[in-house]
Every structure is written in structure tokens, then in C-alpha cells.
Amino acid sequence: MVRAASQTLEFVAVLGSQRGTLKVAEVASRFADIRAFVTAVTQLGFQIVSKDVDNPFFYMFDFSKTGPPRAGGNVPGLALRPCLYKKR
């Protein structure tokens, strides 16, 4: 849960004021609220370019860096749930 948030914040810090693209491909079961996740990433200075949530197993997002972060280091929408695995 914390890892996704810290990795995204590290990416923001590495980019600084540079332009760049953030690509997110994540297991669908980890998202509690897709809208909250997208809002959290946009508060970090990104704009959503594309979103693919049609696949029932994986969600994919492309974000483009547009400016400095509008939020501090604590962005609750970045927290993801643990992966759910199905027993076979």
C-alpha cells in the first residue's frame, strides 16, 4: 500500500520541473476508488492522458507532467489495497 505512494512521490521528486510521462499499470483489485487515484496524481502536477479500465484484471493509466505539485507529500488517494489472489 505504502510502496505505490512512495514510488509515485519519488518519481515526482526525480522529475522536478522537467516534463515527463508517468505510466501506471496495476492490478484492478488494488484500487478502492479510481477517481480518487486519478485526482491524487493530478494534485502532484500531472494531467491524465489516457485511462484503460476495460480489462477486469489490470488498469492502465498514462499521465503527463504539467507543472509543480499542488499537494504536499501526503496524498491519500495514492494508497492502494493489497493484491487479492484467487486460490486455484
Backbone atoms as SQL, in Angstrom:
CREATE TABLE atoms (id INTEGER PRIMARY KEY, chain TEXT, resi INTEGER, resn TEXT, atom TEXT, x REAL, y REAL, z REAL);
INSERT INTO atoms VALUES
  (1, 'A', 1, 'MET', 'N', 0.815, -1.177, 0.000),
  (2, 'A', 1, 'MET', 'CA', 0.000, 0.000, 0.000),
  (3, 'A', 1, 'MET', 'C', 0.866, 1.251, 0.000),
  (4, 'A', 2, 'VAL', 'N', 1.805, 1.310, 0.910),
  (5, 'A', 2, 'VAL', 'CA', 2.669, 2.481, 1.021),
  (6, 'A', 2, 'VAL', 'C', 3.638, 2.547, -0.150),
  (7, 'A', 3, 'ARG', 'N', 4.003, 1.417, -0.680),
  (8, 'A', 3, 'ARG', 'CA', 5.002, 1.375, -1.745),
  (9, 'A', 3, 'ARG', 'C', 4.558, 2.149, -2.992),
  (10, 'A', 4, 'ALA', 'N', 3.312, 1.989, -3.407),
  (11, 'A', 4, 'ALA', 'CA', 2.829, 2.695, -4.601),
  (12, 'A', 4, 'ALA', 'C', 2.887, 4.199, -4.403),
  (13, 'A', 5, 'ALA', 'N', 2.488, 4.653, -3.233),
  (14, 'A', 5, 'ALA', 'CA', 2.512, 6.088, -2.954),
  (15, 'A', 5, 'ALA', 'C', 3.934, 6.612, -2.921),
  (16, 'A', 6, 'SER', 'N', 4.832, 5.888, -2.258),
  (17, 'A', 6, 'SER', 'CA', 6.205, 6.371, -2.151),
  (18, 'A', 6, 'SER', 'C', 6.915, 6.346, -3.501),
  (19, 'A', 7, 'GLN', 'N', 6.619, 5.360, -4.330),
  (20, 'A', 7, 'GLN', 'CA', 7.237, 5.315, -5.657),
  (21, 'A', 7, 'GLN', 'C', 6.747, 6.462, -6.532),
  (22, 'A', 8, 'THR', 'N', 5.478, 6.790, -6.443),
  (23, 'A', 8, 'THR', 'CA', 4.946, 7.906, -7.224),
  (24, 'A', 8, 'THR', 'C', 5.544, 9.222, -6.754),
  (25, 'A', 9, 'LEU', 'N', 5.652, 9.407, -5.445),
  (26, 'A', 9, 'LEU', 'CA', 6.251, 10.630, -4.916),
  (27, 'A', 9, 'LEU', 'C', 7.729, 10.725, -5.294),
  (28, 'A', 10, 'GLU', 'N', 8.425, 9.595, -5.330),
  (29, 'A', 10, 'GLU', 'CA', 9.832, 9.596, -5.748),
  (30, 'A', 10, 'GLU', 'C', 9.952, 10.000, -7.215),
  (31, 'A', 11, 'PHE', 'N', 9.031, 9.518, -8.054),
  (32, 'A', 11, 'PHE', 'CA', 9.028, 9.880, -9.467),
  (33, 'A', 11, 'PHE', 'C', 8.826, 11.380, -9.630),
  (34, 'A', 12, 'VAL', 'N', 7.924, 11.956, -8.835),
  (35, 'A', 12, 'VAL', 'CA', 7.673, 13.398, -8.882),
  (36, 'A', 12, 'VAL', 'C', 8.935, 14.155, -8.493),
  (37, 'A', 13, 'ALA', 'N', 9.625, 13.685, -7.445),
  (38, 'A', 13, 'ALA', 'CA', 10.846, 14.351, -6.989),
  (39, 'A', 13, 'ALA', 'C', 11.960, 14.269, -8.024),
  (40, 'A', 14, 'VAL', 'N', 12.079, 13.121, -8.696),
  (41, 'A', 14, 'VAL', 'CA', 13.128, 12.950, -9.706),
  (42, 'A', 14, 'VAL', 'C', 12.864, 13.862, -10.900),
  (43, 'A', 15, 'LEU', 'N', 11.604, 13.958, -11.305),
  (44, 'A', 15, 'LEU', 'CA', 11.286, 14.822, -12.451),
  (45, 'A', 15, 'LEU', 'C', 11.500, 16.298, -12.125),
  (46, 'A', 16, 'GLY', 'N', 11.169, 16.698, -10.902),
  (47, 'A', 16, 'GLY', 'CA', 11.299, 18.110, -10.542),
  (48, 'A', 16, 'GLY', 'C', 10.433, 18.963, -11.446),
  (49, 'A', 17, 'SER', 'N', 11.031, 19.932, -12.105),
  (50, 'A', 17, 'SER', 'CA', 10.270, 20.802, -13.003),
  (51, 'A', 17, 'SER', 'C', 10.310, 20.318, -14.448),
  (52, 'A', 18, 'GLN', 'N', 10.939, 19.188, -14.686),
  (53, 'A', 18, 'GLN', 'CA', 11.019, 18.627, -16.038),
  (54, 'A', 18, 'GLN', 'C', 9.662, 18.076, -16.478),
  (55, 'A', 19, 'ARG', 'N', 9.469, 17.989, -17.765),
  (56, 'A', 19, 'ARG', 'CA', 8.282, 17.327, -18.319),
  (57, 'A', 19, 'ARG', 'C', 8.568, 15.838, -18.410),
  (58, 'A', 20, 'GLY', 'N', 7.536, 15.034, -18.350),
  (59, 'A', 20, 'GLY', 'CA', 7.719, 13.594, -18.444),
  (60, 'A', 20, 'GLY', 'C', 6.376, 12.891, -18.464),
  (61, 'A', 21, 'THR', 'N', 6.440, 11.583, -18.612),
  (62, 'A', 21, 'THR', 'CA', 5.241, 10.760, -18.668),
  (63, 'A', 21, 'THR', 'C', 5.297, 9.715, -17.572),
  (64, 'A', 22, 'LEU', 'N', 4.208, 9.564, -16.868),
  (65, 'A', 22, 'LEU', 'CA', 4.063, 8.544, -15.835),
  (66, 'A', 22, 'LEU', 'C', 3.086, 7.506, -16.359),
  (67, 'A', 23, 'LYS', 'N', 3.549, 6.271, -16.479),
  (68, 'A', 23, 'LYS', 'CA', 2.692, 5.172, -16.931),
  (69, 'A', 23, 'LYS', 'C', 2.438, 4.263, -15.744),
  (70, 'A', 24, 'VAL', 'N', 1.165, 3.990, -15.477),
  (71, 'A', 24, 'VAL', 'CA', 0.780, 3.145, -14.362),
  (72, 'A', 24, 'VAL', 'C', 0.005, 1.955, -14.914),
  (73, 'A', 25, 'ALA', 'N', 0.476, 0.751, -14.614),
  (74, 'A', 25, 'ALA', 'CA', -0.238, -0.488, -14.932),
  (75, 'A', 25, 'ALA', 'C', -0.328, -1.252, -13.622),
  (76, 'A', 26, 'GLU', 'N', -1.537, -1.448, -13.137),
  (77, 'A', 26, 'GLU', 'CA', -1.701, -2.031, -11.805),
  (78, 'A', 26, 'GLU', 'C', -2.858, -3.019, -11.793),
  (79, 'A', 27, 'VAL', 'N', -2.802, -3.959, -10.879),
  (80, 'A', 27, 'VAL', 'CA', -3.851, -4.957, -10.717),
  (81, 'A', 27, 'VAL', 'C', -5.145, -4.251, -10.288),
  (82, 'A', 28, 'ALA', 'N', -6.235, -4.590, -10.941),
  (83, 'A', 28, 'ALA', 'CA', -7.510, -3.907, -10.715),
  (84, 'A', 28, 'ALA', 'C', -7.998, -4.023, -9.275),
  (85, 'A', 29, 'SER', 'N', -7.737, -5.125, -8.626),
  (86, 'A', 29, 'SER', 'CA', -8.248, -5.326, -7.263),
  (87, 'A', 29, 'SER', 'C', -7.587, -4.404, -6.239),
  (88, 'A', 30, 'ARG', 'N', -6.505, -3.755, -6.589),
  (89, 'A', 30, 'ARG', 'CA', -5.815, -2.858, -5.656),
  (90, 'A', 30, 'ARG', 'C', -6.484, -1.494, -5.545),
  (91, 'A', 31, 'PHE', 'N', -7.354, -1.151, -6.485),
  (92, 'A', 31, 'PHE', 'CA', -7.990, 0.171, -6.489),
  (93, 'A', 31, 'PHE', 'C', -9.305, 0.138, -5.723),
  (94, 'A', 32, 'ALA', 'N', -9.416, 0.989, -4.702),
  (95, 'A', 32, 'ALA', 'CA', -10.672, 1.151, -3.981),
  (96, 'A', 32, 'ALA', 'C', -11.540, 2.167, -4.718),
  (97, 'A', 33, 'ASP', 'N', -10.901, 3.214, -5.251),
  (98, 'A', 33, 'ASP', 'CA', -11.625, 4.287, -5.930),
  (99, 'A', 33, 'ASP', 'C', -10.724, 4.866, -7.027),
  (100, 'A', 34, 'ILE', 'N', -11.060, 4.588, -8.271),
  (101, 'A', 34, 'ILE', 'CA', -10.240, 5.039, -9.401),
  (102, 'A', 34, 'ILE', 'C', -10.218, 6.556, -9.476),
  (103, 'A', 35, 'ARG', 'N', -11.359, 7.183, -9.253),
  (104, 'A', 35, 'ARG', 'CA', -11.437, 8.647, -9.337),
  (105, 'A', 35, 'ARG', 'C', -10.527, 9.305, -8.304),
  (106, 'A', 36, 'ALA', 'N', -10.459, 8.742, -7.087),
  (107, 'A', 36, 'ALA', 'CA', -9.590, 9.293, -6.040),
  (108, 'A', 36, 'ALA', 'C', -8.123, 9.142, -6.426),
  (109, 'A', 37, 'PHE', 'N', -7.766, 8.025, -7.069),
  (110, 'A', 37, 'PHE', 'CA', -6.385, 7.815, -7.507),
  (111, 'A', 37, 'PHE', 'C', -5.999, 8.842, -8.567),
  (112, 'A', 38, 'VAL', 'N', -6.854, 9.027, -9.561),
  (113, 'A', 38, 'VAL', 'CA', -6.567, 9.984, -10.639),
  (114, 'A', 38, 'VAL', 'C', -6.481, 11.403, -10.072),
  (115, 'A', 39, 'THR', 'N', -7.366, 11.751, -9.157),
  (116, 'A', 39, 'THR', 'CA', -7.338, 13.073, -8.528),
  (117, 'A', 39, 'THR', 'C', -6.039, 13.280, -7.758),
  (118, 'A', 40, 'ALA', 'N', -5.602, 12.248, -7.038),
  (119, 'A', 40, 'ALA', 'CA', -4.363, 12.345, -6.262),
  (120, 'A', 40, 'ALA', 'C', -3.159, 12.570, -7.174),
  (121, 'A', 41, 'VAL', 'N', -3.101, 11.864, -8.286),
  (122, 'A', 41, 'VAL', 'CA', -1.975, 12.027, -9.209),
  (123, 'A', 41, 'VAL', 'C', -2.016, 13.409, -9.857),
  (124, 'A', 42, 'THR', 'N', -3.198, 13.919, -10.171),
  (125, 'A', 42, 'THR', 'CA', -3.285, 15.258, -10.763),
  (126, 'A', 42, 'THR', 'C', -2.866, 16.323, -9.753),
  (127, 'A', 43, 'GLN', 'N', -3.078, 16.077, -8.453),
  (128, 'A', 43, 'GLN', 'CA', -2.624, 17.024, -7.432),
  (129, 'A', 43, 'GLN', 'C', -1.100, 17.072, -7.350),
  (130, 'A', 44, 'LEU', 'N', -0.442, 16.058, -7.884),
  (131, 'A', 44, 'LEU', 'CA', 1.019, 16.020, -7.891),
  (132, 'A', 44, 'LEU', 'C', 1.607, 16.679, -9.136),
  (133, 'A', 45, 'GLY', 'N', 0.764, 17.330, -9.934),
  (134, 'A', 45, 'GLY', 'CA', 1.251, 18.082, -11.089),
  (135, 'A', 45, 'GLY', 'C', 1.158, 17.335, -12.405),
  (136, 'A', 46, 'PHE', 'N', 0.304, 16.329, -12.475),
  (137, 'A', 46, 'PHE', 'CA', 0.130, 15.551, -13.699),
  (138, 'A', 46, 'PHE', 'C', -1.262, 15.762, -14.259),
  (139, 'A', 47, 'GLN', 'N', -1.395, 15.496, -15.552),
  (140, 'A', 47, 'GLN', 'CA', -2.688, 15.527, -16.220),
  (141, 'A', 47, 'GLN', 'C', -2.892, 14.159, -16.847),
  (142, 'A', 48, 'ILE', 'N', -4.107, 13.625, -16.723),
  (143, 'A', 48, 'ILE', 'CA', -4.358, 12.300, -17.282),
  (144, 'A', 48, 'ILE', 'C', -4.452, 12.405, -18.803),
  (145, 'A', 49, 'VAL', 'N', -3.737, 11.516, -19.479),
  (146, 'A', 49, 'VAL', 'CA', -3.726, 11.484, -20.942),
  (147, 'A', 49, 'VAL', 'C', -4.633, 10.367, -21.436),
  (148, 'A', 50, 'SER', 'N', -4.518, 9.181, -20.824),
  (149, 'A', 50, 'SER', 'CA', -5.384, 8.071, -21.203),
  (150, 'A', 50, 'SER', 'C', -5.621, 7.173, -20.003),
  (151, 'A', 51, 'LYS', 'N', -6.774, 6.503, -20.048),
  (152, 'A', 51, 'LYS', 'CA', -7.164, 5.605, -18.969),
  (153, 'A', 51, 'LYS', 'C', -7.817, 4.388, -19.606),
  (154, 'A', 52, 'ASP', 'N', -7.342, 3.188, -19.260),
  (155, 'A', 52, 'ASP', 'CA', -7.913, 1.945, -19.777),
  (156, 'A', 52, 'ASP', 'C', -8.303, 1.084, -18.584),
  (157, 'A', 53, 'VAL', 'N', -9.599, 1.060, -18.281),
  (158, 'A', 53, 'VAL', 'CA', -10.096, 0.247, -17.171),
  (159, 'A', 53, 'VAL', 'C', -11.079, -0.811, -17.671),
  (160, 'A', 54, 'ASP', 'N', -11.000, -1.141, -18.969),
  (161, 'A', 54, 'ASP', 'CA', -11.900, -2.135, -19.551),
  (162, 'A', 54, 'ASP', 'C', -11.498, -3.559, -19.188),
  (163, 'A', 55, 'ASN', 'N', -10.213, -3.785, -18.967),
  (164, 'A', 55, 'ASN', 'CA', -9.720, -5.110, -18.602),
  (165, 'A', 55, 'ASN', 'C', -10.109, -5.385, -17.148),
  (166, 'A', 56, 'PRO', 'N', -10.719, -6.545, -16.853),
  (167, 'A', 56, 'PRO', 'CA', -11.140, -6.811, -15.475),
  (168, 'A', 56, 'PRO', 'C', -9.980, -7.122, -14.521),
  (169, 'A', 57, 'PHE', 'N', -8.777, -7.324, -15.038),
  (170, 'A', 57, 'PHE', 'CA', -7.644, -7.704, -14.196),
  (171, 'A', 57, 'PHE', 'C', -6.608, -6.601, -14.008),
  (172, 'A', 58, 'PHE', 'N', -6.392, -5.774, -15.016),
  (173, 'A', 58, 'PHE', 'CA', -5.379, -4.721, -14.955),
  (174, 'A', 58, 'PHE', 'C', -5.964, -3.393, -15.417),
  (175, 'A', 59, 'TYR', 'N', -5.561, -2.320, -14.740),
  (176, 'A', 59, 'TYR', 'CA', -5.909, -0.971, -15.157),
  (177, 'A', 59, 'TYR', 'C', -4.631, -0.275, -15.604),
  (178, 'A', 60, 'MET', 'N', -4.740, 0.523, -16.662),
  (179, 'A', 60, 'MET', 'CA', -3.585, 1.243, -17.179),
  (180, 'A', 60, 'MET', 'C', -3.919, 2.723, -17.333),
  (181, 'A', 61, 'PHE', 'N', -2.972, 3.547, -16.893),
  (182, 'A', 61, 'PHE', 'CA', -3.130, 4.997, -16.946),
  (183, 'A', 61, 'PHE', 'C', -1.872, 5.613, -17.521),
  (184, 'A', 62, 'ASP', 'N', -2.025, 6.680, -18.281),
  (185, 'A', 62, 'ASP', 'CA', -0.914, 7.499, -18.750),
  (186, 'A', 62, 'ASP', 'C', -1.159, 8.917, -18.256),
  (187, 'A', 63, 'PHE', 'N', -0.146, 9.477, -17.581),
  (188, 'A', 63, 'PHE', 'CA', -0.203, 10.839, -17.080),
  (189, 'A', 63, 'PHE', 'C', 0.956, 11.623, -17.670),
  (190, 'A', 64, 'SER', 'N', 0.740, 12.906, -17.916),
  (191, 'A', 64, 'SER', 'CA', 1.772, 13.791, -18.415),
  (192, 'A', 64, 'SER', 'C', 2.041, 14.858, -17.365),
  (193, 'A', 65, 'LYS', 'N', 3.314, 15.132, -17.104),
  (194, 'A', 65, 'LYS', 'CA', 3.697, 16.143, -16.109),
  (195, 'A', 65, 'LYS', 'C', 3.401, 17.521, -16.685),
  (196, 'A', 66, 'THR', 'N', 2.615, 18.314, -15.941),
  (197, 'A', 66, 'THR', 'CA', 2.214, 19.624, -16.441),
  (198, 'A', 66, 'THR', 'C', 2.752, 20.774, -15.604),
  (199, 'A', 67, 'GLY', 'N', 3.154, 20.490, -14.372),
  (200, 'A', 67, 'GLY', 'CA', 3.638, 21.573, -13.522),
  (201, 'A', 67, 'GLY', 'C', 4.037, 21.063, -12.152),
  (202, 'A', 68, 'PRO', 'N', 4.269, 21.985, -11.234),
  (203, 'A', 68, 'PRO', 'CA', 4.682, 21.585, -9.890),
  (204, 'A', 68, 'PRO', 'C', 3.511, 20.952, -9.127),
  (205, 'A', 69, 'PRO', 'N', 3.815, 20.164, -8.113),
  (206, 'A', 69, 'PRO', 'CA', 2.742, 19.551, -7.308),
  (207, 'A', 69, 'PRO', 'C', 1.906, 20.608, -6.605),
  (208, 'A', 70, 'ARG', 'N', 0.604, 20.376, -6.571),
  (209, 'A', 70, 'ARG', 'CA', -0.304, 21.274, -5.862),
  (210, 'A', 70, 'ARG', 'C', -0.611, 20.749, -4.466),
  (211, 'A', 71, 'ALA', 'N', -0.122, 19.550, -4.163),
  (212, 'A', 71, 'ALA', 'CA', -0.369, 18.943, -2.852),
  (213, 'A', 71, 'ALA', 'C', 0.957, 18.642, -2.191),
  (214, 'A', 72, 'GLY', 'N', 0.920, 18.499, -0.878),
  (215, 'A', 72, 'GLY', 'CA', 2.124, 18.146, -0.127),
  (216, 'A', 72, 'GLY', 'C', 2.463, 16.676, -0.314),
  (217, 'A', 73, 'GLY', 'N', 3.295, 16.141, 0.567),
  (218, 'A', 73, 'GLY', 'CA', 3.745, 14.763, 0.450),
  (219, 'A', 73, 'GLY', 'C', 2.693, 13.731, 0.786),
  (220, 'A', 74, 'ASN', 'N', 1.646, 14.099, 1.538),
  (221, 'A', 74, 'ASN', 'CA', 0.638, 13.138, 1.939),
  (222, 'A', 74, 'ASN', 'C', -0.582, 13.268, 1.037),
  (223, 'A', 75, 'VAL', 'N', -0.730, 12.321, 0.115),
  (224, 'A', 75, 'VAL', 'CA', -1.860, 12.325, -0.807),
  (225, 'A', 75, 'VAL', 'C', -2.605, 11.009, -0.607),
  (226, 'A', 76, 'PRO', 'N', -3.741, 11.017, 0.120),
  (227, 'A', 76, 'PRO', 'CA', -4.400, 9.766, 0.493),
  (228, 'A', 76, 'PRO', 'C', -4.915, 8.936, -0.681),
  (229, 'A', 77, 'GLY', 'N', -5.227, 9.540, -1.797),
  (230, 'A', 77, 'GLY', 'CA', -5.749, 8.786, -2.939),
  (231, 'A', 77, 'GLY', 'C', -4.742, 7.855, -3.582),
  (232, 'A', 78, 'LEU', 'N', -3.453, 8.026, -3.258),
  (233, 'A', 78, 'LEU', 'CA', -2.426, 7.152, -3.829),
  (234, 'A', 78, 'LEU', 'C', -2.345, 5.805, -3.131),
  (235, 'A', 79, 'ALA', 'N', -2.937, 5.680, -1.966),
  (236, 'A', 79, 'ALA', 'CA', -2.880, 4.415, -1.222),
  (237, 'A', 79, 'ALA', 'C', -3.696, 3.355, -1.951),
  (238, 'A', 80, 'LEU', 'N', -3.081, 2.223, -2.211),
  (239, 'A', 80, 'LEU', 'CA', -3.748, 1.114, -2.884),
  (240, 'A', 80, 'LEU', 'C', -3.913, -0.041, -1.911),
  (241, 'A', 81, 'ARG', 'N', -4.931, -0.863, -2.169),
  (242, 'A', 81, 'ARG', 'CA', -5.159, -2.043, -1.338),
  (243, 'A', 81, 'ARG', 'C', -4.150, -3.125, -1.696),
  (244, 'A', 82, 'PRO', 'N', -3.961, -4.104, -0.819),
  (245, 'A', 82, 'PRO', 'CA', -3.099, -5.242, -1.153),
  (246, 'A', 82, 'PRO', 'C', -3.710, -6.058, -2.300),
  (247, 'A', 83, 'CYS', 'N', -2.896, -6.763, -3.041),
  (248, 'A', 83, 'CYS', 'CA', -3.370, -7.609, -4.132),
  (249, 'A', 83, 'CYS', 'C', -4.215, -8.751, -3.587),
  (250, 'A', 84, 'LEU', 'N', -5.257, -9.098, -4.310),
  (251, 'A', 84, 'LEU', 'CA', -6.091, -10.252, -3.945),
  (252, 'A', 84, 'LEU', 'C', -5.758, -11.389, -4.904),
  (253, 'A', 85, 'TYR', 'N', -5.421, -12.515, -4.343),
  (254, 'A', 85, 'TYR', 'CA', -5.097, -13.682, -5.152),
  (255, 'A', 85, 'TYR', 'C', -6.178, -14.732, -4.963),
  (256, 'A', 86, 'LYS', 'N', -6.508, -15.390, -6.049),
  (257, 'A', 86, 'LYS', 'CA', -7.527, -16.416, -6.019),
  (258, 'A', 86, 'LYS', 'C', -6.867, -17.772, -5.849),
  (259, 'A', 87, 'LYS', 'N', -7.373, -18.594, -4.914),
  (260, 'A', 87, 'LYS', 'CA', -6.850, -19.947, -4.773),
  (261, 'A', 87, 'LYS', 'C', -7.379, -20.790, -5.910),
  (262, 'A', 88, 'ARG', 'N', -6.522, -21.619, -6.448),
  (263, 'A', 88, 'ARG', 'CA', -6.954, -22.479, -7.563),
  (264, 'A', 88, 'ARG', 'C', -6.956, -23.904, -7.147);
